[in-house]
């Protein structure tokens, strides 16, 4: 079995980049830790201490602080959300947490054993995880319908935030090859199952992990050096062009539609087989064959593009979520801003580099795959800045995280540091979470008006 917090990065390289223990900027870990020690996800996120503090503060708030939902419901929703992507790492973690807060162990036998009120969230969990653009005010109306199993608006917003958080966190876990916790308690009889050929967070997947780890790219090749130089040149050219001229609105809209359609052509993962669920995970999954469907798939009824100008996080989502579940909007907003603005002004071996255009291209490409368009963004930049192998990686981690392999992680940006690739994973996680929340909160707004 691979040692260390991740199967994708040699342990010694993590220690060199940022040793967690005793790091002065990580003293907040004790305050927000729920286990008494940093878990593997935390150790990898600690490559970016500023972001980590914001992430842990938010996660602690939605799990541990006063809020509309009972504590056992919060952890069960985390299980339901992580199970959509067969993430046994998170499922096992929250089974333990669920039992520690006094949850009914019978609920761990599967969805048919949980209260009807929680069961009613299956549909929303499924849609948010895979096709958030399908959520409508009718889903909200159904959940809020008066009766003994009805949800309040505040409870529903808390639930939506939890579900989106753990769908997105599953993307980070798989995208970073997080290993199982060595001391993860499995005395409750729910041992981590083998959930897919490429699940690196399964305790029983040892032979395949070693198999995957033996695949290396060669970061020292002249090809990867010239790729880096070419990318930097394109970034510089784009910044200069942006200062000189601006494309027309029609041209910008055309470029978005082109990028949206092209995202369909990006083939993800090493296989297209349907998932055959194992009983340990499938007991928490309703309709397991339901997955991401390309927003821009040819031949389908064309769904309208979600224009961020009509419903944005800054102008609409933030205030709604803050009003219905106090303070969480502020915490989420800080976290989104933190990850979008996070920079060390470096690219691989180069310093004093403005990476704004690159970070923006990654964020907007994720939103593009979910049909979200920014009128003031030129989507031509995505094609110029994101190489094919990076697009494959982004689409896999965002839409089918359980298919992520070390080969994919190694195949893009071969000259870059691991901490820079983990930074990409943080951007993917947060962009995905915000996309889910935008669709969910827009549906709630439509219900309320």
PyMOL commands that set and color helices and strands:
alter all, ss='L'
color gray80, all
select helices_A, chain A and resi 11-17+24-26+28-32+40-64+71-83+88-100+105-109+111-113+116-119+122-130+132-134+137-144+153-175+206-213+222-244+249-264+279-282+313-324+328-341+356-369+380-385+388-399+401-403+406-411+418-448
alter helices_A, ss='H'
color red, helices_A
select strands_A, chain A and resi 306-307+346-347+350-351+372-373
alter strands_A, ss='S'
color yellow, strands_A
deselect
rebuild
show_as cartoon
